[in-house]
Amino acid sequence: MKKYPKDDIQIVWKSELCQHAAVCAKNLGSVFKPKDRPWIQPEGATKEEIIEVVNRCPSGALSIEK
């Protein structure tokens, strides 16, 4: 599990749950960049935009921690 801070939240990524549906990258490519390292770059969008896309993750690999 990895955590990426953004303002007063953290984006949590559990790689073992990821099904590679790419919902995150397709909907917010300015933050979720699978070919880059780190692949999650929170500075690419607002906290609200990130929360909205993370909530669409079908596998639960992405979540928000407050």
N, C-alpha and C positions, 0 to 999 in steps of 0.2 A: 504494500500500500504506500502510495506517495501522496503528499499534500502540497498544494500550490496556493499561497496566500493572495487574496484580493480584498483590499479594504478591510472590513471586519468579518470576512468569511474565509473559508478555505475550500478549495476544490479538492475533493478526495477521489483518487483513482485507484481502483483495485483491479490490477491487470488480469488476475486469474478469472475474473468474471466477464471480461470483455468478449463480446461475440463479433466484434469488428463490423457492426452494422453501419458504422460511419455516420450516424445521425448527427453527432457532434461536429465533425469536420464539414459535412454538407451544409449544416445550418449556421455555423459560426467558424468559418475557416480562418478568421483573423486571430483566433485563440487556439483552436484545436488543429495542430499541424503535424500529422502522423510522420512525415518525413524529416522533421526537425528534431533537435534535442536541445532543451527539453521540448517535448511535443505539445505541452500545455503552456501557453504564454498569456497569462491573465491580463496583461497590459493592453491586449488587443481589443477589449470591449468593456462595456460597463458591467458593474456587478449584476444589475438587473437582467441584462442580456445573457450573461453567463448562467444565472440561475434558471432562466427560462429554457435554455438549451439542455442544461444538465438534467432538468426534470423530465426531458424527453428520452433519456437514455433507456433503451429497452431492456438491457441486461442488469442494470443497477451497478455497473462498474464505475460510473461517475455519480458522485453525490456531493451535497453541500454540507459543510460543518460550520456552525455559527459559534 
